[in-house]
Amino acid sequence: MIVKKEHLHDFITNKKISKVNKDTKQKFYKNYTNLIEAKNNDGVKSKLKASFSEHFVTNLIDIYFPEESVIYDPFIGVGTTARSCKKINRYYIGSELDTDIYNTAISLL
């Protein structure tokens, strides 16, 4: 987990804290093995060669981001991250340069 130094003490995550360093107050988190079984994609037709399933993305977001977090997806593609965020009460910001792909994402939200 990477966090900016100025947010070292106020960083929030869904991961459980295993210990806190007495001197620096740095938090150490429980080790998770992120093995998530999910289908490869949702069958969305687009010109993208790779996509992830909503189930997979939803599970990852739920592990790492508490409710009402803001998640930025710089390559929103067909909007899988945005749809997952809507399902589990997270906010999202997405950007996409390709107009056709962007329009596909908007139509699926």
Beta strands, then each sheet from edge to edge (+ up, - down):
strand 1: 17-20
strand 2: 27-29
strand 3: 70-73
strand 4: 91-94
sheet 1: 1+ 2-
sheet 2: 3+ 4+
end
